[in-house]
Amino acid sequence: AVACRLYSDFESFQNLQTSWLSLFQLSTTVVNPSMWMPMYKDSPKNAFFFIAFDTATTLYFHSLVLSVVVQTYIHASTEIYERSITKYEEVIRLAFESLKRGAVTKDIYGNGVPV
């Protein structure tokens, strides 16, 4: 809304929708500095708004997105690890249980092999 009021003479900030899109593109540095150079040519003081906006979004918004991605990855990898440990514990338990019973099975050659 601030950019719409300050820079309404420029095409990228004529309404709220295009302003949000333009500021999002600026925050991802897709159009940096080509977006704010026309405003800078109008008045060099205009650069302060865009530099402050770019710094704030880089420090806060991108850090927030990155932390959510990292937390999701940690949660998923912990869950996978716990499932695999549980599976291995069950296999070992069954192996020891069959050893306790003294079960014998035939191998491919017909020899009796304890299980």
MODELLER restraints for C-alpha pairs under 7 A, 6 or more apart:
rsr = mdl.restraints
at = mdl.atoms
rsr.add(forms.Gaussian(group=physical.xy_distance, feature=features.Distance(at['CA:1:A'], at['CA:16:A']), mean=6.46, stdev=0.5))
rsr.add(forms.Gaussian(group=physical.xy_distance, feature=features.Distance(at['CA:3:A'], at['CA:13:A']), mean=6.51, stdev=0.5))
rsr.add(forms.Gaussian(group=physical.xy_distance, feature=features.Distance(at['CA:3:A'], at['CA:19:A']), mean=6.86, stdev=0.5))
rsr.add(forms.Gaussian(group=physical.xy_distance, feature=features.Distance(at['CA:4:A'], at['CA:13:A']), mean=5.08, stdev=0.5))
rsr.add(forms.Gaussian(group=physical.xy_distance, feature=features.Distance(at['CA:4:A'], at['CA:14:A']), mean=6.12, stdev=0.5))
rsr.add(forms.Gaussian(group=physical.xy_distance, feature=features.Distance(at['CA:4:A'], at['CA:15:A']), mean=6.26, stdev=0.5))
rsr.add(forms.Gaussian(group=physical.xy_distance, feature=features.Distance(at['CA:4:A'], at['CA:16:A']), mean=6.49, stdev=0.5))
rsr.add(forms.Gaussian(group=physical.xy_distance, feature=features.Distance(at['CA:4:A'], at['CA:19:A']), mean=6.35, stdev=0.5))
rsr.add(forms.Gaussian(group=physical.xy_distance, feature=features.Distance(at['CA:7:A'], at['CA:13:A']), mean=5.91, stdev=0.5))
rsr.add(forms.Gaussian(group=physical.xy_distance, feature=features.Distance(at['CA:8:A'], at['CA:14:A']), mean=4.72, stdev=0.5))
rsr.add(forms.Gaussian(group=physical.xy_distance, feature=features.Distance(at['CA:12:A'], at['CA:18:A']), mean=5.82, stdev=0.5))
rsr.add(forms.Gaussian(group=physical.xy_distance, feature=features.Distance(at['CA:12:A'], at['CA:19:A']), mean=5.93, stdev=0.5))
rsr.add(forms.Gaussian(group=physical.xy_distance, feature=features.Distance(at['CA:12:A'], at['CA:22:A']), mean=6.08, stdev=0.5))
rsr.add(forms.Gaussian(group=physical.xy_distance, feature=features.Distance(at['CA:13:A'], at['CA:19:A']), mean=4.43, stdev=0.5))
rsr.add(forms.Gaussian(group=physical.xy_distance, feature=features.Distance(at['CA:25:A'], at['CA:31:A']), mean=6.18, stdev=0.5))
rsr.add(forms.Gaussian(group=physical.xy_distance, feature=features.Distance(at['CA:26:A'], at['CA:32:A']), mean=5.70, stdev=0.5))
rsr.add(forms.Gaussian(group=physical.xy_distance, feature=features.Distance(at['CA:26:A'], at['CA:54:A']), mean=6.95, stdev=0.5))
rsr.add(forms.Gaussian(group=physical.xy_distance, feature=features.Distance(at['CA:27:A'], at['CA:54:A']), mean=5.65, stdev=0.5))
rsr.add(forms.Gaussian(group=physical.xy_distance, feature=features.Distance(at['CA:27:A'], at['CA:57:A']), mean=5.89, stdev=0.5))
rsr.add(forms.Gaussian(group=physical.xy_distance, feature=features.Distance(at['CA:27:A'], at['CA:58:A']), mean=6.78, stdev=0.5))
rsr.add(forms.Gaussian(group=physical.xy_distance, feature=features.Distance(at['CA:36:A'], at['CA:50:A']), mean=6.87, stdev=0.5))
rsr.add(forms.Gaussian(group=physical.xy_distance, feature=features.Distance(at['CA:39:A'], at['CA:46:A']), mean=6.10, stdev=0.5))
rsr.add(forms.Gaussian(group=physical.xy_distance, feature=features.Distance(at['CA:40:A'], at['CA:46:A']), mean=5.46, stdev=0.5))
rsr.add(forms.Gaussian(group=physical.xy_distance, feature=features.Distance(at['CA:40:A'], at['CA:47:A']), mean=5.61, stdev=0.5))
rsr.add(forms.Gaussian(group=physical.xy_distance, feature=features.Distance(at['CA:98:A'], at['CA:115:A']), mean=5.95, stdev=0.5))
rsr.add(forms.Gaussian(group=physical.xy_distance, feature=features.Distance(at['CA:99:A'], at['CA:115:A']), mean=5.91, stdev=0.5))
rsr.add(forms.Gaussian(group=physical.xy_distance, feature=features.Distance(at['CA:102:A'], at['CA:114:A']), mean=6.50, stdev=0.5))
rsr.add(forms.Gaussian(group=physical.xy_distance, feature=features.Distance(at['CA:102:A'], at['CA:115:A']), mean=6.90, stdev=0.5))
rsr.add(forms.Gaussian(group=physical.xy_distance, feature=features.Distance(at['CA:103:A'], at['CA:114:A']), mean=5.65, stdev=0.5))
rsr.add(forms.Gaussian(group=physical.xy_distance, feature=features.Distance(at['CA:103:A'], at['CA:115:A']), mean=5.30, stdev=0.5))
rsr.add(forms.Gaussian(group=physical.xy_distance, feature=features.Distance(at['CA:104:A'], at['CA:112:A']), mean=6.05, stdev=0.5))
rsr.add(forms.Gaussian(group=physical.xy_distance, feature=features.Distance(at['CA:104:A'], at['CA:113:A']), mean=5.35, stdev=0.5))
rsr.add(forms.Gaussian(group=physical.xy_distance, feature=features.Distance(at['CA:104:A'], at['CA:114:A']), mean=4.14, stdev=0.5))
rsr.add(forms.Gaussian(group=physical.xy_distance, feature=features.Distance(at['CA:104:A'], at['CA:115:A']), mean=5.44, stdev=0.5))
rsr.add(forms.Gaussian(group=physical.xy_distance, feature=features.Distance(at['CA:105:A'], at['CA:112:A']), mean=5.58, stdev=0.5))
rsr.add(forms.Gaussian(group=physical.xy_distance, feature=features.Distance(at['CA:105:A'], at['CA:113:A']), mean=5.24, stdev=0.5))
rsr.add(forms.Gaussian(group=physical.xy_distance, feature=features.Distance(at['CA:105:A'], at['CA:114:A']), mean=6.12, stdev=0.5))
rsr.add(forms.Gaussian(group=physical.xy_distance, feature=features.Distance(at['CA:105:A'], at['CA:115:A']), mean=6.41, stdev=0.5))
rsr.add(forms.Gaussian(group=physical.xy_distance, feature=features.Distance(at['CA:106:A'], at['CA:112:A']), mean=4.68, stdev=0.5))
rsr.add(forms.Gaussian(group=physical.xy_distance, feature=features.Distance(at['CA:106:A'], at['CA:113:A']), mean=5.75, stdev=0.5))
rsr.add(forms.Gaussian(group=physical.xy_distance, feature=features.Distance(at['CA:107:A'], at['CA:113:A']), mean=6.39, stdev=0.5))
